[in-house]
């Protein structure tokens, strides 16, 4: 887990929520998105 994900985990999201965001990022149509752009 990177620093940004750890910060989200401490303040806003659950581990499950972060995993879901990362699943969205791995889809082909979202290759240009980043975790920061989704949040």
One Martini backbone bead per residue (centre of mass of N, CA, C, O) as a GRO file, in nm:
protein
   39
    1UNK     BB    1   0.096   0.038   0.024
    2UNK     BB    2   0.072   0.351  -0.024
    3UNK     BB    3   0.066   0.663   0.106
    4UNK     BB    4  -0.213   0.746  -0.003
    5UNK     BB    5  -0.367   0.495   0.095
    6UNK     BB    6  -0.301   0.533   0.396
    7UNK     BB    7  -0.443   0.806   0.422
    8UNK     BB    8  -0.724   0.706   0.346
    9UNK     BB    9  -0.747   0.493   0.570
   10UNK     BB   10  -0.726   0.696   0.812
   11UNK     BB   11  -0.972   0.910   0.699
   12UNK     BB   12  -1.198   0.739   0.499
   13UNK     BB   13  -1.125   0.450   0.407
   14UNK     BB   14  -1.139   0.129   0.335
   15UNK     BB   15  -0.994  -0.144   0.219
   16UNK     BB   16  -1.227  -0.214   0.029
   17UNK     BB   17  -1.242   0.065  -0.112
   18UNK     BB   18  -0.952   0.066  -0.224
   19UNK     BB   19  -0.978  -0.190  -0.393
   20UNK     BB   20  -1.204  -0.087  -0.577
   21UNK     BB   21  -1.046   0.148  -0.699
   22UNK     BB   22  -0.818  -0.034  -0.817
   23UNK     BB   23  -1.004  -0.194  -1.005
   24UNK     BB   24  -1.087   0.045  -1.179
   25UNK     BB   25  -0.790   0.113  -1.276
   26UNK     BB   26  -0.753  -0.179  -1.436
   27UNK     BB   27  -0.923  -0.089  -1.648
   28UNK     BB   28  -0.898  -0.007  -1.975
   29UNK     BB   29  -1.071   0.273  -1.974
   30UNK     BB   30  -0.869   0.374  -1.705
   31UNK     BB   31  -0.553   0.420  -1.760
   32UNK     BB   32  -0.540   0.748  -1.694
   33UNK     BB   33  -0.609   0.698  -1.415
   34UNK     BB   34  -0.611   0.780  -1.070
   35UNK     BB   35  -0.661   0.776  -0.745
   36UNK     BB   36  -0.683   1.085  -0.718
   37UNK     BB   37  -0.903   1.121  -0.948
   38UNK     BB   38  -1.127   0.952  -0.799
   39UNK     BB   39  -1.119   1.127  -0.525
   0.00000   0.00000   0.00000
